[in-house]
């Protein structure tokens, strides 16, 4: 299966939400919180456990046409997100 066809899922140990006090989206987990920048937030919003990486890239491209090709940016973020265990692939 190609990377583009893979389906990312948010680790259930993390809760994604907008934190008014921080003025940004965050990932909450038992030991703390991770502040996300706008780009990371837009990607995480689309990780629903059903959409492939390719679908996420296409949705972002439609939402932000001025950004150009976002494939590498999304892939780079997902590599980091998997390393930090925010996101995983598989069952």
C-alpha positions in Angstrom: 0.0 0.0 0.0 1.4 3.4 -0.9 1.8 6.1 1.7 -0.9 8.2 -0.1 -3.4 5.3 0.3 -2.7 4.8 4.0 -5.3 5.9 6.5 -4.0 7.8 9.6 -5.9 7.6 12.9 -5.6 9.8 16.0 -4.2 7.9 19.0 -7.1 7.6 21.5 -4.7 8.7 24.2 -5.0 12.2 22.8 -8.0 14.5 22.5 -7.9 17.2 19.9 -9.7 20.5 20.8 -9.6 24.2 20.6 -8.2 25.6 23.9 -9.5 29.2 24.4 -7.0 30.0 27.1 -4.1 29.0 24.7 -5.7 30.6 21.7 -5.0 27.6 19.6 -5.9 23.9 18.9 -4.2 21.4 21.2 -3.8 17.7 21.8 -4.6 16.9 25.4 -3.2 13.7 27.0 -3.0 12.5 30.6 0.5 14.0 31.1 -0.2 17.4 29.5 -0.9 19.2 26.4 0.7 19.9 23.0 0.0 23.3 21.3 -0.5 23.0 17.6 0.1 25.6 14.9 -2.5 26.4 12.4 -1.1 24.0 9.7 -1.0 21.1 12.1 -4.5 21.8 13.3 -5.9 21.8 9.8 -4.3 18.4 9.1 -5.4 16.9 12.4 -9.0 18.1 11.8 -9.1 15.9 8.8 -7.8 12.7 10.4 -11.0 10.9 11.0 -9.8 7.3 10.7 -11.6 7.0 7.3 -9.7 9.4 5.0 -6.5 8.4 3.3 -3.5 10.7 3.2 -4.3 11.4 -0.4 -7.8 12.4 0.5 -6.6 14.7 3.3 -4.1 16.4 0.9 -6.9 16.9 -1.6 -9.3 18.3 1.0 -6.6 20.7 2.2 -5.8 21.7 -1.5 -9.4 22.6 -2.0 -9.6 24.5 1.2 -6.3 26.4 0.6 -5.7 26.6 -3.1 -3.2 29.3 -2.7 -0.9 27.0 -0.8 0.1 24.9 -3.9 1.0 21.2 -3.6 0.7 20.2 0.1 1.7 16.6 -0.3 5.2 16.9 1.1 4.0 19.2 4.0 1.3 16.7 5.0 3.7 13.8 4.7 6.3 15.6 6.8 3.8 16.4 9.5 2.5 12.9 9.6 6.0 11.5 10.0 6.4 13.7 13.1 3.0 12.9 14.4 3.7 9.2 14.2 7.1 9.6 15.9 5.3 11.5 18.7 2.6 8.8 18.8 -0.2 11.3 18.1 -1.2 9.4 15.0 -0.8 5.8 13.8 -1.7 3.7 10.8 -3.4 0.4 10.9 -6.0 -1.2 13.1 
